[in-house]
Amino acid sequence: MVRMIAIYKMPKDKEFFDRHYFETHIPLAKTLPGLISYEVAKDGIMSTTGHDDVYCIGTLHFESLEAVKTAFASAQGKACAMDRKILAPHQNDVQIYIFDSIEA
């Protein structure tokens, strides 16, 4: 299973972020072709390395790296990428990782 994780830093306007993220961004992301599931961590995020600026973490699940590429090459994927810039206008406002995991 491949995951895409978006780690959003503390927004300037939490109410706007929450409203847009839950009412616009997530419904849009759920239209991505090949998306298996979408999870959100928002409250109770703790860091053991001293990072206190994390506000929200979105985790998207796909079957393969190819599925992720296909999803984000689609019209829905391009729309998601543009919409993400409303939530995190600057590159340092969000960290995004895509990875394939193995059971250890």
Helices and strands as residue ranges (DSSP letters): E 2-9, H 14-20, I 21-25, H 26-29, E 37-41, E 54-62, H 65-73, H 75-87, G 91-93, E 94-100
